[in-house]
Amino acid sequence: MIHQFTTARARKSNKKLKMAVKELILHMNGGVGETSYASNSLLQRTVISMVKPILEESIVELCGALLPKCVNIADLGCSAGPNALLVVSEILDSIEAASQKSNHKLPSFQVFLNDLPANDFNTIFRSLPGFCKKLEEEKGSKFEPCFIAGVPGSFYGRLFHNNSLHFVHSSYALMWLSEAPKALGSKPELLNKGNICVAKTSPPEVFKAYNEQFNRDFSMFLKSRAEEVVPGGRMVLTTMASFRSDDPLTIWEFVGLKLNDMVLEGLIEEEKLDSFNLSYYAPTKEEVKKAIEEEGSFELQRLETFAMDWDMYIRKANSSLDKQARAAVMATGIRAVGEPILSNHFGEEIMDDLFKRFKDDVVDHMETYNCKYINLVISLTKKHP
């Protein structure tokens, strides 16, 4: 009995250790340097801007249905840099406009910024005094207080008190799963050889494993939020998606191709590549709809997809940039997101080479294969009991 208890305790300890390690490497590049997420999140900022009309629509509906004295707002997967507070600013503006239109007294605000514990919350916190000062200058002294707090932890579980949130936002976070599917490494032969995610060359078992992991995670996300969001509360979620589950066309698939090139040149061991799988999955519209309906706590208001070329956000910001300049922006952008987890597995010493290869080839690849980001916007209302 003692041996059985010790073994069980050891398994539990190992599981906790693996979870702790995972949460330490699943984060964007911190700080404000050349390859930081804060300096290279133009894509995410562009998507937030494109989703703004749906966010405003959801806020108007929220204010029409319920407007408490203090509105509790959560941004899940906030990351670091200017985008986190951009979302906060847009939500506050929308609530202010909706309140004035309906002649309601403006509420105060409690904003919770959530991400995994290794997220660079310090960069956000250092920018708060300037953000609050700007808010006061723009809104005036009559604007009610806005309190902002960081909440570290996985959104694939509970984060807040029961019935405490009125509005939940998440952008470009839900495609990151809680973990890569365990089934991919459970057989003597590695199922997803030569790939780091779901790719066009992945066998059906890989698609199935990733889809099942997505269903488990997204169902847990919805179940957790169902406990935390008040009846009538709203959620607006944006994630990368795919039109068809067997045609992902993701930029991570291209990163995998560059890693394969390095394997062929003897710079990376083949086994090291074959044993690596990103905890990333871009679901289809149909997969998301089915999961929402099966969980049953939320009413689906909007479910829309929109596509954009891999470099559209760059051309939109600066149409004069040439091909090489656009490729450089794309390379630093993907590096800001993927470097921590890639360097943990493959080593920091290959990162410069990997992303140089990415930069050299990405625009030609995009144009040859007509590569696009597929985005899915989900607007939900918590059902009344």
C-alpha positions in Angstrom: 0.0 0.0 0.0 2.8 2.4 0.8 4.5 1.6 -2.5 1.3 2.2 -4.4 0.7 5.5 -2.6 4.3 6.6 -3.3 4.0 5.7 -7.0 0.7 7.6 -7.4 2.1 10.6 -5.6 5.2 10.5 -7.9 3.0 10.3 -11.0 1.0 13.3 -9.7 4.2 15.2 -8.9 5.6 14.5 -12.4 2.3 15.6 -14.0 2.5 18.9 -12.0 6.2 19.3 -13.0 5.4 18.8 -16.7 2.5 21.3 -16.4 4.8 23.9 -14.7 7.5 23.4 -17.4 4.9 23.8 -20.2 3.5 27.0 -18.7 7.0 28.4 -18.5 7.7 27.9 -22.2 4.3 28.8 -23.6 4.6 32.5 -23.9 5.6 35.2 -26.5 9.0 36.8 -26.5 8.9 39.3 -23.6 10.4 42.8 -23.2 10.4 45.5 -25.9 13.4 44.5 -27.9 13.8 43.8 -31.7 12.2 40.3 -31.6 9.8 40.9 -28.7 6.1 40.4 -29.1 5.4 44.0 -27.9 7.4 45.2 -31.0 6.1 42.6 -33.4 2.3 42.2 -32.9 1.0 44.2 -35.9 -0.8 41.2 -37.3 -2.7 40.7 -34.0 -3.4 44.5 -33.8 -4.8 44.4 -37.3 -7.1 41.5 -36.5 -8.4 43.2 -33.3 -9.2 46.3 -35.4 -11.1 44.3 -38.0 -13.2 42.6 -35.4 -14.0 45.9 -33.6 -17.5 46.2 -35.2 -18.6 42.8 -33.8 -17.1 43.8 -30.4 -19.1 47.0 -30.4 -22.3 45.3 -31.4 -21.9 42.8 -28.5 -21.2 45.7 -26.1 -24.4 47.5 -27.2 -26.4 44.3 -26.6 -24.8 43.9 -23.2 -25.6 47.4 -22.1 -29.1 47.1 -23.3 -29.7 43.9 -21.4 -27.8 44.7 -18.2 -25.5 47.4 -17.0 -24.3 47.0 -13.4 -22.6 49.7 -11.3 -19.3 48.0 -12.0 -18.6 46.1 -15.2 -16.2 43.2 -14.8 -14.2 42.5 -18.0 -11.7 39.7 -18.8 -9.2 39.6 -21.7 -8.1 36.0 -21.9 -4.7 35.3 -23.5 -3.8 39.0 -23.4 -0.1 38.5 -23.9 2.1 41.7 -23.6 2.6 44.9 -25.4 0.2 47.6 -26.6 -2.5 45.3 -27.9 -3.6 44.2 -24.4 -4.5 47.8 -23.4 -5.8 48.6 -26.9 -8.5 46.0 -26.4 -9.3 47.5 -22.9 -9.5 51.0 -24.5 -11.9 49.8 -27.2 -14.2 48.0 -24.7 -14.3 51.1 -22.5 -15.1 53.4 -25.4 -17.9 51.1 -26.6 -19.5 50.9 -23.1 -19.2 54.7 -22.8 -20.9 55.2 -26.1 -23.7 52.7 -25.4 -24.3 54.2 -21.9 -24.6 57.7 -23.3 -26.9 56.6 -26.1 -29.3 54.8 -23.6 -29.0 57.6 -21.0 -27.5 55.3 -18.4 -25.0 56.4 -15.8 -21.5 55.3 -16.8 -20.3 52.3 -14.7 -17.0 51.8 -13.1 -14.7 49.1 -14.5 -12.7 46.1 -13.3 -10.5 44.7 -16.0 -8.7 41.4 -15.6 -5.8 40.7 -18.0 -5.1 36.9 -18.2 -2.4 34.8 -19.6 -0.1 31.9 -18.6 2.3 32.7 -15.6 5.3 33.1 -17.8 3.7 35.9 -19.8 5.5 39.3 -19.5 3.0 40.9 -17.2 5.7 43.4 -16.1 5.7 45.1 -19.5 2.0 45.6 -19.2 2.1 46.8 -15.6 4.8 49.4 -16.5 2.6 50.9 -19.2 -0.5 51.2 -16.9 0.3 54.6 -15.3 0.6 56.2 -18.8 -2.6 54.4 -20.0 -4.6 55.6 -17.0 -3.3 59.1 -17.4 -4.3 59.2 -21.1 -7.7 57.7 -20.2 -8.2 60.5 -17.6 -7.1 63.2 -20.1 -9.4 61.9 -22.9 -12.4 61.1 -20.8 -12.2 63.7 -18.1 -12.7 63.5 -14.4 -16.4 62.4 -14.8 -15.2 59.1 -16.2 -15.7 56.4 -13.6 -12.6 54.6 -12.2 -11.0 51.7 -14.1 -9.2 49.1 -12.1 -6.8 46.7 -13.9 -5.4 43.5 -12.5 -3.3 40.6 -13.9 -4.6 37.1 -13.6 -2.0 34.4 -14.4 -3.3 30.9 -15.2 -4.7 28.7 -18.0 -8.1 29.6 -19.4 -8.7 25.9 -19.9 -9.9 25.9 -16.3 -11.5 28.2 -13.7 -10.0 31.7 -13.2 -12.8 33.8 -11.6 -15.6 33.6 -9.1 -19.0 32.2 -10.1 -21.2 34.7 -12.0 -18.6 37.5 -11.7 -17.9 38.5 -15.3 -20.0 40.6 -17.6 -17.8 40.6 -20.7 -15.1 38.3 -21.9 -12.7 38.9 -24.8 -10.0 36.8 -26.3 -8.1 37.3 -29.5 -5.6 34.9 -31.2 -5.3 32.7 -28.1 -7.7 29.8 -28.5 -5.8 28.1 -31.3 -3.1 27.3 -28.7 -4.2 24.1 -27.0 -3.5 23.1 -23.4 -1.0 20.5 -24.8 -0.1 18.7 -28.0 -2.1 15.5 -28.4 -0.6 12.7 -26.3 -1.5 10.1 -29.0 1.1 11.5 -31.4 4.0 10.1 -29.3 2.4 7.1 -27.8 3.3 4.6 -30.5 6.7 3.2 -31.4 6.4 5.0 -34.8 5.9 8.8 -34.5 2.7 9.6 -36.3 3.5 13.1 -37.5 7.0 12.6 -38.8 8.5 15.6 -40.5 5.7 18.0 -39.3 5.4 20.2 -36.3 1.6 20.7 -36.5 -1.3 19.5 -38.5 0.0 19.7 -42.1 -1.2 18.6 -45.5 1.1 15.6 -45.3 -0.2 14.5 -41.9 -2.0 11.2 -41.8 -5.7 11.0 -40.7 -4.7 9.8 -37.2 -3.0 13.2 -36.6 -6.0 15.2 -37.7 -8.2 13.0 -35.4 -5.8 13.5 -32.4 -5.6 17.2 -32.8 -9.4 17.5 -33.3 -10.1 15.5 -30.2 -7.7 17.6 -28.2 -9.3 20.8 -29.5 -12.8 19.5 -28.5 -11.6 18.6 -25.0 -10.0 22.0 -24.5 -12.7 24.2 -26.0 -15.4 22.3 -24.1 -13.4 23.0 -20.9 -13.0 26.6 -21.9 -16.8 27.0 -22.4 -17.6 25.1 -19.2 -15.3 27.2 -17.1 -16.6 30.5 -18.6 -20.2 29.3 -18.1 -19.5 29.2 -14.3 -17.9 32.6 -14.4 -20.0 34.7 -16.7 -23.3 36.2 -15.5 -26.5 35.1 -17.3 -26.9 37.5 -20.2 -23.1 38.2 -20.2 -21.2 38.3 -23.5 -18.1 36.8 -25.0 -16.3 37.8 -28.2 -13.6 35.4 -29.2 -11.3 35.5 -32.2 -9.1 32.6 -33.3 -7.1 31.4 -36.3 -9.2 28.8 -38.1 -9.3 26.8 -41.3 -11.9 26.4 -44.0 -11.4 22.6 -44.1 -9.7 20.5 -41.4 -7.7 18.6 -44.1 -6.3 21.8 -45.7 -4.7 23.8 -42.9 -2.3 26.1 -44.9 -0.9 27.4 -41.6 2.2 29.5 -41.3 3.5 26.9 -38.8 3.4 24.3 -41.5 5.9 26.6 -43.4 8.1 26.8 -40.3 8.1 23.0 -40.3 9.4 23.0 -43.9 12.3 25.2 -42.9 13.1 22.8 -40.0 13.0 19.9 -42.5 15.6 21.7 -44.7 17.9 22.0 -41.6 17.4 18.3 -40.9 18.5 17.5 -44.5 21.6 19.6 -44.1 22.5 17.8 -40.8 21.9 20.9 -38.6 19.0 19.3 -36.7 18.6 15.6 -35.8 15.7 14.0 -37.6 14.4 12.4 -34.4 14.3 15.8 -32.7 12.0 17.1 -35.5 9.9 14.0 -35.6 9.3 14.1 -31.8 8.1 17.7 -31.8 4.4 18.8 -32.1 3.1 22.3 -31.5 0.1 22.6 -29.2 -1.6 24.5 -32.0 -4.9 23.7 -33.9 -6.9 25.9 -36.2 -10.5 24.6 -36.1 -13.2 24.9 -38.7 -16.3 26.9 -38.3 -18.3 23.7 -38.1 -16.1 22.2 -35.4 -16.5 25.3 -33.2 -20.3 25.5 -33.8 -20.7 21.8 -32.8 -18.7 22.3 -29.6 -20.7 25.3 -28.6 -24.0 23.5 -29.2 -22.9 20.4 -27.3 -21.7 22.3 -24.3 -24.9 24.2 -24.3 -24.3 27.1 -21.9 -24.0 29.9 -24.5 -26.2 31.1 -27.3 -24.4 31.7 -30.5 -24.9 35.3 -31.8 -22.3 35.5 -34.6 -19.9 33.0 -36.2 -18.0 34.6 -39.0 -14.8 33.8 -41.0 -12.6 36.2 -42.9 -9.4 35.5 -44.8 -6.3 37.7 -45.3 -3.0 37.1 -47.1 -0.1 36.4 -44.8 1.4 39.9 -45.5 -1.9 41.8 -45.9 -1.5 43.5 -42.4 1.9 44.7 -43.5 0.8 46.1 -46.8 -2.2 47.8 -45.1 0.2 49.5 -42.6 2.8 50.5 -45.2 2.1 49.9 -48.9 5.5 51.1 -49.9 7.5 48.2 -48.4 9.1 45.9 -50.9 9.1 42.1 -50.8 12.2 41.8 -48.7 11.0 44.3 -46.1 7.6 42.5 -45.9 9.4 39.2 -45.4 11.5 40.6 -42.6 8.4 41.9 -40.8 6.8 38.4 -41.1 9.9 36.7 -39.9 10.2 38.8 -36.7 6.5 38.5 -36.1 6.4 34.7 -36.2 9.7 34.6 -34.2 8.1 36.8 -31.5 5.4 34.2 -31.1 7.2 30.9 -31.6 10.8 31.4 -30.4 10.3 30.4 -26.7 8.8 27.0 -27.4 10.9 26.3 -30.5 14.2 27.2 -28.8 13.3 25.1 -25.8 13.1 22.0 -28.0 15.6 22.7 -30.8 18.1 25.0 -29.0 18.7 28.7 -29.1 21.7 28.3 -31.3 19.6 27.6 -34.4 17.0 30.3 -34.1 18.8 33.0 -36.1 19.4 30.5 -39.0 15.8 29.2 -38.8 14.2 32.6 -39.1 16.6 33.8 -41.7 15.5 30.8 -43.8 11.9 31.8 -43.1 12.5 35.4 -44.2 14.3 34.3 -47.4 11.5 32.1 -48.6 8.2 33.1 -47.0 6.9 35.6 -49.6 7.6 33.3 -52.6 5.9 30.4 -50.7 2.9 32.6 -49.9 2.5 33.8 -53.4 3.0 30.3 -54.9 0.4 28.6 -52.7 -1.9 31.6 -52.1 -1.5 31.3 -48.4 -4.0 33.1 -46.1 -4.8 33.5 -42.5 -8.3 32.3 -41.8 -9.9 34.1 -38.9 -13.0 33.0 -37.0 -15.0 35.5 -34.9 -17.4 34.0 -32.3 -20.0 36.2 -30.4 -21.8 34.4 -27.6 -24.3 35.2 -24.9 -24.5 33.3 -21.6 -28.0 31.6 -21.4 -30.3 32.3 -18.6 -31.1 29.3 -16.4 
